[in-house]
Amino acid sequence: MYEIHFDPIDEVIECGQDETILDAAFRQGYNLVHGCREGQCSGCKAFLLKGEVSLKRYSSFALSDVEEEQGYTLLCSAMPDSDVDVELLHFDPDDYKLRNPIQSAVARVSLVSKLTRNIYRLALDGVEPELSFVPGQYVDLIIPGTGDKRSFSIANLPGGELEFIIKHYPGGRFSGLLADGGLGIGDRVELLGPYGAFHLRESSRPIVMIAGGSGMAPMLSLLRQLRKEPSARPVRVFYGAREKQDLFDMEPIVDLVGDIDDCAFVPALSDHSGDGWDGAVGLVHEVAAAGLEAEGITEPDLYLCGPPPMVDAAIELFSDRYGVPDDRIYYDKFTTAADVAR
Ligand SMILES: Cc1cc2nc3c(=O)[nH]c(=O)nc-3n(C[C@H](O)[C@H](O)[C@H](O)COP(=O)(O)OP(=O)(O)OC[C@H]3O[C@@H](n4cnc5c(N)ncnc54)[C@H](O)[C@@H]3O)c2cc1C
């Protein structure tokens, strides 16, 4: 076991040589900021102040060779070869401890329903042991009959069933089970969690949510939380899809948003050709930027979720053009095996 010292929070954990620093931190009750946990998204990038690590497979997009030479590393890939001092680049000083333990659980499928041509709702009940989580977090579902897992954001609130919104990818090993009936009512599913640092932060600034496709899943959880625990903050929700037929659950979402004070919902289509759409058109982050500018909302807290290119484009736009600081941008990128392969 090696000692890992985290700066600037001045905490120390132990980490085995064949364990990643991120996993060791989870095991010891720390919820360090992270994304895909597969070396693809750079969410857990940190700086090595002292010591040596070996890196598991990662993408040079998440960590370039130059960055690695300079001393940057990815905590989800780094396994120590000595005692190590790490500087955390992204951390929330009030929120780096796990609020709920990460545990293994089992559950039964209680619902699989097709919402659009490629989006499904999956619900699990009888979760044993019961899972406590913070709205916005995700769990890993084990692909039945394998040890492999996929991450899915929980779309509802804690207590009872777990609801997921899942996009079907052609050839997708988990999502394919929803599309081809491989997972049905009563089937047993193993899960691990909760994970993630995507949850509402306290502040008085407007809350702006930008989601692409199934990226609406954790937003639904946050919106349900805001309905249950009203706040005085304006809430703006931008939801991007390709075509009108790709928007799911429009009526329930409009109802949910209608129950929250000063909350507006803007669906935006990137391709509206020929479907009689009279709503917003364009890439969802650009529609959001224009909408916020028109309203004079200049200092939002941003919550982003969806495909990595959408999240990256939104971060770039809002930080470069609008100067929103990094520590007011919270996101989960829905990376897939295809991203990992790339
Ligand atoms: C924190 C987090 C939260 C997430 N939450 C959600 C959520 O709420 N909803 C949601 O829909 N998704 C979510 N995701 C994405 C999800 O975890 C899966 O990646 C996604 O559902 C695809 O899994 P799959 O098993 O269906 O497909 P996979 O088997 O992983 O395949 C995905 C696609 O990649 C292709 N592919 C596979 N291997 C290769 C390869 N070697 N080369 C090229 N292409 C390949 C497949 O053909 C398929 O089209 C989340 C991801 C993260 C990291």
The ligand as an SDF file (V2000), in Angstrom:
LIG
                    3D

 53 58  0  0  0  0  0  0  0  0999 V2000
  -21.5060    9.1760  -15.7180 C   0  0  0  0  0  0  0  0  0  0  0  0
  -22.2830    8.5880  -16.8800 C   0  0  0  0  0  0  0  0  0  0  0  0
  -23.6680    8.5810  -16.8440 C   0  0  0  0  0  0  0  0  0  0  0  0
  -24.3930    8.0690  -17.9250 C   0  0  0  0  0  0  0  0  0  0  0  0
  -25.7590    8.1150  -17.8880 N   0  0  0  0  0  0  0  0  0  0  0  0
  -26.4630    7.7130  -18.9710 C   0  0  0  0  0  0  0  0  0  0  0  0
  -27.8950    7.8280  -18.9930 C   0  0  0  0  0  0  0  0  0  0  0  0
  -28.5310    8.2510  -18.0210 O   0  0  0  0  0  0  0  0  0  0  0  0
  -28.5340    7.4550  -20.1250 N   0  0  0  0  0  0  0  0  0  0  0  0
  -27.8630    6.9680  -21.2270 C   0  0  0  0  0  0  0  0  0  0  0  0
  -28.5150    6.6650  -22.2500 O   0  0  0  0  0  0  0  0  0  0  0  0
  -26.5210    6.8170  -21.2060 N   0  0  0  0  0  0  0  0  0  0  0  0
  -25.8090    7.1590  -20.1110 C   0  0  0  0  0  0  0  0  0  0  0  0
  -24.4480    7.0030  -20.0990 N   0  0  0  0  0  0  0  0  0  0  0  0
  -23.8090    6.2290  -21.1970 C   0  0  0  0  0  0  0  0  0  0  0  0
  -23.9050    4.7340  -20.8360 C   0  0  0  0  0  0  0  0  0  0  0  0
  -23.1040    4.4600  -19.7060 O   0  0  0  0  0  0  0  0  0  0  0  0
  -23.4380    3.7910  -21.9500 C   0  0  0  0  0  0  0  0  0  0  0  0
  -22.1680    4.1530  -22.3680 O   0  0  0  0  0  0  0  0  0  0  0  0
  -24.3710    3.7800  -23.1540 C   0  0  0  0  0  0  0  0  0  0  0  0
  -25.6690    3.4900  -22.7280 O   0  0  0  0  0  0  0  0  0  0  0  0
  -23.9560    2.7260  -24.1630 C   0  0  0  0  0  0  0  0  0  0  0  0
  -23.8870    1.4710  -23.5190 O   0  0  0  0  0  0  0  0  0  0  0  0
  -24.3070    0.1540  -24.3200 P   0  0  0  0  0  0  0  0  0  0  0  0
  -23.8390   -1.0290  -23.5200 O   0  0  0  0  0  0  0  0  0  0  0  0
  -25.7240    0.2010  -24.7340 O   0  0  0  0  0  0  0  0  0  0  0  0
  -23.4570    0.2680  -25.6350 O   0  0  0  0  0  0  0  0  0  0  0  0
  -21.9410   -0.1880  -25.8510 P   0  0  0  0  0  0  0  0  0  0  0  0
  -21.8580   -1.6750  -25.9320 O   0  0  0  0  0  0  0  0  0  0  0  0
  -21.0930    0.4720  -24.8430 O   0  0  0  0  0  0  0  0  0  0  0  0
  -21.6960    0.4170  -27.2860 O   0  0  0  0  0  0  0  0  0  0  0  0
  -21.9970    1.7760  -27.5740 C   0  0  0  0  0  0  0  0  0  0  0  0
  -21.7940    2.0420  -29.0310 C   0  0  0  0  0  0  0  0  0  0  0  0
  -20.4080    1.9300  -29.3100 O   0  0  0  0  0  0  0  0  0  0  0  0
  -20.1970    0.9850  -30.3250 C   0  0  0  0  0  0  0  0  0  0  0  0
  -18.9260    0.3220  -29.9970 N   0  0  0  0  0  0  0  0  0  0  0  0
  -18.7050   -0.5750  -29.0130 C   0  0  0  0  0  0  0  0  0  0  0  0
  -17.4260   -0.9530  -29.0060 N   0  0  0  0  0  0  0  0  0  0  0  0
  -16.8330   -0.2880  -30.0310 C   0  0  0  0  0  0  0  0  0  0  0  0
  -15.5320   -0.2550  -30.5610 C   0  0  0  0  0  0  0  0  0  0  0  0
  -14.5410   -1.0090  -30.0540 N   0  0  0  0  0  0  0  0  0  0  0  0
  -15.2910    0.5530  -31.6140 N   0  0  0  0  0  0  0  0  0  0  0  0
  -16.2510    1.3360  -32.1470 C   0  0  0  0  0  0  0  0  0  0  0  0
  -17.5180    1.3390  -31.7100 N   0  0  0  0  0  0  0  0  0  0  0  0
  -17.7990    0.5450  -30.6620 C   0  0  0  0  0  0  0  0  0  0  0  0
  -21.3840    0.0530  -30.2560 C   0  0  0  0  0  0  0  0  0  0  0  0
  -21.6280   -0.5770  -31.4990 O   0  0  0  0  0  0  0  0  0  0  0  0
  -22.4880    1.0100  -29.9210 C   0  0  0  0  0  0  0  0  0  0  0  0
  -23.0110    1.6660  -31.0550 O   0  0  0  0  0  0  0  0  0  0  0  0
  -23.7100    7.5130  -19.0370 C   0  0  0  0  0  0  0  0  0  0  0  0
  -22.3080    7.4860  -19.0560 C   0  0  0  0  0  0  0  0  0  0  0  0
  -21.5990    8.0220  -17.9940 C   0  0  0  0  0  0  0  0  0  0  0  0
  -20.0950    7.9980  -18.0370 C   0  0  0  0  0  0  0  0  0  0  0  0
  1  2  1  0
  2  3  1  0
  2 52  2  0
  3  4  2  0
  4  5  1  0
  4 50  1  0
  5  6  2  0
  6  7  1  0
  6 13  1  0
  7  8  2  0
  7  9  1  0
  9 10  1  0
 10 11  2  0
 10 12  1  0
 12 13  2  0
 13 14  1  0
 14 15  1  0
 14 50  1  0
 15 16  1  0
 16 17  1  0
 16 18  1  0
 18 19  1  0
 18 20  1  0
 20 21  1  0
 20 22  1  0
 22 23  1  0
 23 24  1  0
 24 25  2  0
 24 26  1  0
 24 27  1  0
 27 28  1  0
 28 29  2  0
 28 30  1  0
 28 31  1  0
 31 32  1  0
 32 33  1  0
 33 34  1  0
 33 48  1  0
 34 35  1  0
 35 36  1  0
 35 46  1  0
 36 37  1  0
 36 45  1  0
 37 38  2  0
 38 39  1  0
 39 40  1  0
 39 45  2  0
 40 41  1  0
 40 42  2  0
 42 43  1  0
 43 44  2  0
 44 45  1  0
 46 47  1  0
 46 48  1  0
 48 49  1  0
 50 51  2  0
 51 52  1  0
 52 53  1  0
M  END
$$$$
